[in-house]
Amino acid sequence: MQRSDFRCFHRLRVRWAEVDMQKIVFNAHYLMYVDTAMSEYWRALALPYEASMLALGGEMYVKKATVEYHASARLDDTLDVGLKCARIGNSSCLFSAGIFCGDRLLISAELVYVFADPATQTSRPVPPALRAIFDGFEAGTAMAEVRTGDWNTLGRDAGRVRTDVFVREQGIPADIEADAHDISARHAVLYNRLGMPIAAGRLLQQAPGVGRIGRMAVDRSVRGAQWGRQLLDALLEAARVRGDTEVQLHAQRSAEGFYSRAGFAVVGEPYEEAGIAHIAMARKL
């Protein structure tokens, strides 16, 4: 087993509470590390787990877990946990995991999941859509696509994502979140391979040649997997196609680093809007 066997990795650092009296990671924690990587795998698939399982009509239950110990991890080691779907049967899926410190394999593991009825926990065939997603991801296929259009076309899905993030999660009043600019804006919505909207944003015309990106929202369960960047890139491309030479935005301060990594620079002083700290940023095209 090598690092190159895996497309999905989760990085973590060994904590004090995870080592035993031998000053190495207690054996049971390695399964916890693999389970943590499983959450990262669902994010890489662009699948909010709970909503996706509801749409698929089942749940994934662990049937069997095996661990082979090759070497020990120690306090403050940085570990990379690789995970892949190695085989899909009629109702079961075999996941292989490797825990690496650098290029050295410390732990190899296998988890057998069974797709089953959540009410009776009786097995069901793995849905074709889920089978295709697993196979596609391991083959390097894109897990999400951006669609752009007007509010009449995308408003329902964009509004759903924005309401979940801004209204339900952040507590912003609904009458502030939605405004008259939605009708004239160019909207972008990111869809996973189940057709579920997982991120949304919009592009306004601030001034001739100047665009303004706003209402950027990503479903919280899939954040950190580059879906926000894919959405942002689509909006920037829409601005280029329109002929804009600059794009502005008002970022929540918690997202300032995200926009800085995308080439935006701070152009104003911090301010507060809807009880949340913001900063104005801009980028030349």
CORPE-V984561 format. One record per residue. N is the residue number from 1. RES is the residue in one small letter. PSI is psi as a letter, one per 30 degrees, with the letter a starting at -180 (* if undefined). D_CENTER is the distance of its C-alpha to the mean C-alpha in Angstrom with 2 decimals. Layout:
n=N res=RES psi=PSI d_center=D_CENTER
n=N res=RES psi=PSI d_center=D_CENTER
//
This chain:
n=1 res=m psi=k d_center=26.17
n=2 res=q psi=l d_center=24.75
n=3 res=r psi=e d_center=21.55
n=4 res=s psi=f d_center=21.78
n=5 res=d psi=f d_center=21.40
n=6 res=f psi=k d_center=17.65
n=7 res=r psi=f d_center=14.76
n=8 res=c psi=k d_center=12.11
n=9 res=f psi=k d_center=13.01
n=10 res=h psi=k d_center=12.41
n=11 res=r psi=k d_center=14.91
n=12 res=l psi=l d_center=16.99
n=13 res=r psi=k d_center=20.49
n=14 res=v psi=k d_center=23.24
n=15 res=r psi=l d_center=24.46
n=16 res=w psi=e d_center=28.09
n=17 res=a psi=f d_center=27.67
n=18 res=e psi=f d_center=26.51
n=19 res=v psi=l d_center=29.70
n=20 res=d psi=a d_center=32.97
n=21 res=m psi=f d_center=36.62
n=22 res=q psi=g d_center=36.56
n=23 res=k psi=g d_center=34.04
n=24 res=i psi=l d_center=31.46
n=25 res=v psi=k d_center=28.31
n=26 res=f psi=k d_center=29.52
n=27 res=n psi=e d_center=29.02
n=28 res=a psi=f d_center=27.13
n=29 res=h psi=f d_center=24.28
n=30 res=y psi=e d_center=23.18
n=31 res=l psi=e d_center=22.11
n=32 res=m psi=e d_center=20.10
n=33 res=y psi=e d_center=18.41
n=34 res=v psi=e d_center=17.67
n=35 res=d psi=e d_center=16.40
n=36 res=t psi=e d_center=14.00
n=37 res=a psi=f d_center=12.76
n=38 res=m psi=e d_center=12.48
n=39 res=s psi=e d_center=9.70
n=40 res=e psi=e d_center=7.85
n=41 res=y psi=e d_center=9.13
n=42 res=w psi=e d_center=7.86
n=43 res=r psi=e d_center=4.11
n=44 res=a psi=f d_center=5.96
n=45 res=l psi=f d_center=7.82
n=46 res=a psi=h d_center=5.63
n=47 res=l psi=j d_center=7.79
n=48 res=p psi=j d_center=8.15
n=49 res=y psi=e d_center=10.81
n=50 res=e psi=e d_center=13.71
n=51 res=a psi=e d_center=13.75
n=52 res=s psi=e d_center=13.31
n=53 res=m psi=e d_center=16.12
n=54 res=l psi=e d_center=18.19
n=55 res=a psi=e d_center=17.99
n=56 res=l psi=f d_center=18.94
n=57 res=g psi=h d_center=21.75
n=58 res=g psi=a d_center=21.35
n=59 res=e psi=l d_center=19.73
n=60 res=m psi=k d_center=19.14
n=61 res=y psi=k d_center=21.81
n=62 res=v psi=k d_center=22.66
n=63 res=k psi=e d_center=26.14
n=64 res=k psi=k d_center=26.80
n=65 res=a psi=k d_center=25.58
n=66 res=t psi=k d_center=27.47
n=67 res=v psi=k d_center=27.29
n=68 res=e psi=k d_center=29.45
n=69 res=y psi=k d_center=30.17
n=70 res=h psi=e d_center=31.15
n=71 res=a psi=l d_center=31.11
n=72 res=s psi=k d_center=30.17
n=73 res=a psi=l d_center=27.55
n=74 res=r psi=l d_center=29.00
n=75 res=l psi=k d_center=28.27
n=76 res=d psi=g d_center=26.07
n=77 res=d psi=k d_center=25.15
n=78 res=t psi=k d_center=21.76
n=79 res=l psi=k d_center=20.34
n=80 res=d psi=k d_center=17.82
n=81 res=v psi=j d_center=16.91
n=82 res=g psi=k d_center=16.48
n=83 res=l psi=k d_center=15.69
n=84 res=k psi=l d_center=16.57
n=85 res=c psi=j d_center=17.92
n=86 res=a psi=f d_center=21.55
n=87 res=r psi=k d_center=23.39
n=88 res=i psi=k d_center=23.27
n=89 res=g psi=a d_center=26.44
n=90 res=n psi=e d_center=27.64
n=91 res=s psi=f d_center=25.85
n=92 res=s psi=l d_center=24.37
n=93 res=c psi=k d_center=21.69
n=94 res=l psi=k d_center=22.35
n=95 res=f psi=k d_center=19.63
n=96 res=s psi=k d_center=20.88
n=97 res=a psi=k d_center=19.79
n=98 res=g psi=k d_center=21.26
n=99 res=i psi=j d_center=21.33
n=100 res=f psi=k d_center=22.55
n=101 res=c psi=j d_center=24.19
n=102 res=g psi=b d_center=24.38
n=103 res=d psi=g d_center=25.56
n=104 res=r psi=k d_center=27.42
n=105 res=l psi=j d_center=26.34
n=106 res=l psi=e d_center=26.90
n=107 res=i psi=k d_center=25.68
n=108 res=s psi=k d_center=25.06
n=109 res=a psi=l d_center=23.98
n=110 res=e psi=k d_center=23.64
n=111 res=l psi=k d_center=22.19
n=112 res=v psi=j d_center=23.53
n=113 res=y psi=k d_center=21.64
n=114 res=v psi=k d_center=23.57
n=115 res=f psi=k d_center=22.33
n=116 res=a psi=l d_center=24.65
n=117 res=d psi=k d_center=25.88
n=118 res=p psi=f d_center=24.58
n=119 res=a psi=e d_center=28.01
n=120 res=t psi=f d_center=30.20
n=121 res=q psi=h d_center=27.88
n=122 res=t psi=k d_center=29.70
n=123 res=s psi=k d_center=27.98
n=124 res=r psi=l d_center=26.95
n=125 res=p psi=k d_center=26.28
n=126 res=v psi=k d_center=22.71
n=127 res=p psi=k d_center=21.87
n=128 res=p psi=e d_center=22.22
n=129 res=a psi=e d_center=18.93
n=130 res=l psi=e d_center=17.05
n=131 res=r psi=e d_center=19.44
n=132 res=a psi=e d_center=18.74
n=133 res=i psi=e d_center=14.96
n=134 res=f psi=e d_center=15.69
n=135 res=d psi=e d_center=18.48
n=136 res=g psi=e d_center=16.73
n=137 res=f psi=e d_center=13.88
n=138 res=e psi=f d_center=16.63
n=139 res=a psi=f d_center=18.72
n=140 res=g psi=g d_center=16.33
n=141 res=t psi=k d_center=15.74
n=142 res=a psi=k d_center=13.09
n=143 res=m psi=f d_center=10.55
n=144 res=a psi=l d_center=10.41
n=145 res=e psi=k d_center=13.24
n=146 res=v psi=k d_center=14.29
n=147 res=r psi=k d_center=17.47
n=148 res=t psi=l d_center=19.74
n=149 res=g psi=a d_center=22.76
n=150 res=d psi=l d_center=24.76
n=151 res=w psi=e d_center=24.36
n=152 res=n psi=e d_center=26.49
n=153 res=t psi=e d_center=24.18
n=154 res=l psi=f d_center=20.71
n=155 res=g psi=e d_center=21.68
n=156 res=r psi=e d_center=21.12
n=157 res=d psi=e d_center=17.44
n=158 res=a psi=e d_center=16.82
n=159 res=g psi=e d_center=18.85
n=160 res=r psi=e d_center=17.00
n=161 res=v psi=e d_center=13.63
n=162 res=r psi=e d_center=15.74
n=163 res=t psi=e d_center=17.87
n=164 res=d psi=e d_center=15.20
n=165 res=v psi=e d_center=13.87
n=166 res=f psi=e d_center=17.21
n=167 res=v psi=e d_center=19.80
n=168 res=r psi=e d_center=18.65
n=169 res=e psi=e d_center=16.39
n=170 res=q psi=f d_center=18.27
n=171 res=g psi=g d_center=21.62
n=172 res=i psi=k d_center=22.50
n=173 res=p psi=k d_center=25.36
n=174 res=a psi=e d_center=24.65
n=175 res=d psi=f d_center=27.67
n=176 res=i psi=e d_center=26.28
n=177 res=e psi=e d_center=22.78
n=178 res=a psi=k d_center=24.37
n=179 res=d psi=l d_center=27.12
n=180 res=a psi=f d_center=29.52
n=181 res=h psi=f d_center=27.59
n=182 res=d psi=e d_center=25.18
n=183 res=i psi=e d_center=28.06
n=184 res=s psi=f d_center=28.69
n=185 res=a psi=l d_center=25.16
n=186 res=r psi=k d_center=23.24
n=187 res=h psi=l d_center=19.94
n=188 res=a psi=k d_center=16.73
n=189 res=v psi=k d_center=14.27
n=190 res=l psi=k d_center=11.28
n=191 res=y psi=k d_center=11.82
n=192 res=n psi=a d_center=10.44
n=193 res=r psi=g d_center=13.34
n=194 res=l psi=g d_center=14.59
n=195 res=g psi=g d_center=15.22
n=196 res=m psi=k d_center=13.08
n=197 res=p psi=k d_center=12.14
n=198 res=i psi=f d_center=8.62
n=199 res=a psi=l d_center=9.56
n=200 res=a psi=l d_center=13.14
n=201 res=g psi=l d_center=15.64
n=202 res=r psi=l d_center=19.32
n=203 res=l psi=k d_center=21.99
n=204 res=l psi=l d_center=25.47
n=205 res=q psi=j d_center=28.72
n=206 res=q psi=e d_center=29.66
n=207 res=a psi=l d_center=32.85
n=208 res=p psi=k d_center=34.27
n=209 res=g psi=g d_center=32.05
n=210 res=v psi=j d_center=29.55
n=211 res=g psi=l d_center=26.24
n=212 res=r psi=j d_center=24.20
n=213 res=i psi=k d_center=20.46
n=214 res=g psi=l d_center=19.42
n=215 res=r psi=h d_center=17.59
n=216 res=m psi=k d_center=14.16
n=217 res=a psi=k d_center=11.74
n=218 res=v psi=k d_center=8.05
n=219 res=d psi=k d_center=7.71
n=220 res=r psi=f d_center=7.67
n=221 res=s psi=f d_center=6.41
n=222 res=v psi=g d_center=2.67
n=223 res=r psi=l d_center=3.84
n=224 res=g psi=g d_center=5.06
n=225 res=a psi=g d_center=3.82
n=226 res=q psi=g d_center=6.45
n=227 res=w psi=e d_center=5.81
n=228 res=g psi=e d_center=8.08
n=229 res=r psi=e d_center=10.40
n=230 res=q psi=e d_center=10.84
n=231 res=l psi=e d_center=11.83
n=232 res=l psi=e d_center=14.02
n=233 res=d psi=e d_center=15.66
n=234 res=a psi=e d_center=16.61
n=235 res=l psi=e d_center=18.24
n=236 res=l psi=e d_center=20.01
n=237 res=e psi=e d_center=21.31
n=238 res=a psi=e d_center=22.60
n=239 res=a psi=e d_center=24.41
n=240 res=r psi=e d_center=25.97
n=241 res=v psi=e d_center=27.15
n=242 res=r psi=f d_center=28.73
n=243 res=g psi=g d_center=30.58
n=244 res=d psi=k d_center=29.05
n=245 res=t psi=f d_center=29.76
n=246 res=e psi=k d_center=27.75
n=247 res=v psi=k d_center=24.66
n=248 res=q psi=l d_center=24.54
n=249 res=l psi=l d_center=22.13
n=250 res=h psi=j d_center=22.34
n=251 res=a psi=k d_center=19.40
n=252 res=q psi=k d_center=18.83
n=253 res=r psi=f d_center=19.94
n=254 res=s psi=f d_center=16.83
n=255 res=a psi=g d_center=15.00
n=256 res=e psi=e d_center=18.06
n=257 res=g psi=e d_center=16.84
n=258 res=f psi=e d_center=13.87
n=259 res=y psi=e d_center=16.58
n=260 res=s psi=e d_center=19.09
n=261 res=r psi=f d_center=17.13
n=262 res=a psi=g d_center=17.09
n=263 res=g psi=g d_center=20.88
n=264 res=f psi=k d_center=21.61
n=265 res=a psi=k d_center=24.46
n=266 res=v psi=k d_center=25.74
n=267 res=v psi=g d_center=28.75
n=268 res=g psi=a d_center=29.82
n=269 res=e psi=l d_center=30.27
n=270 res=p psi=k d_center=27.81
n=271 res=y psi=l d_center=28.40
n=272 res=e psi=k d_center=27.30
n=273 res=e psi=k d_center=26.19
n=274 res=a psi=h d_center=25.70
n=275 res=g psi=g d_center=26.03
n=276 res=i psi=k d_center=23.07
n=277 res=a psi=k d_center=23.79
n=278 res=h psi=l d_center=23.12
n=279 res=i psi=k d_center=24.12
n=280 res=a psi=k d_center=25.21
n=281 res=m psi=l d_center=23.88
n=282 res=a psi=l d_center=24.87
n=283 res=r psi=k d_center=24.52
n=284 res=k psi=k d_center=27.20
n=285 res=l psi=* d_center=26.56
//
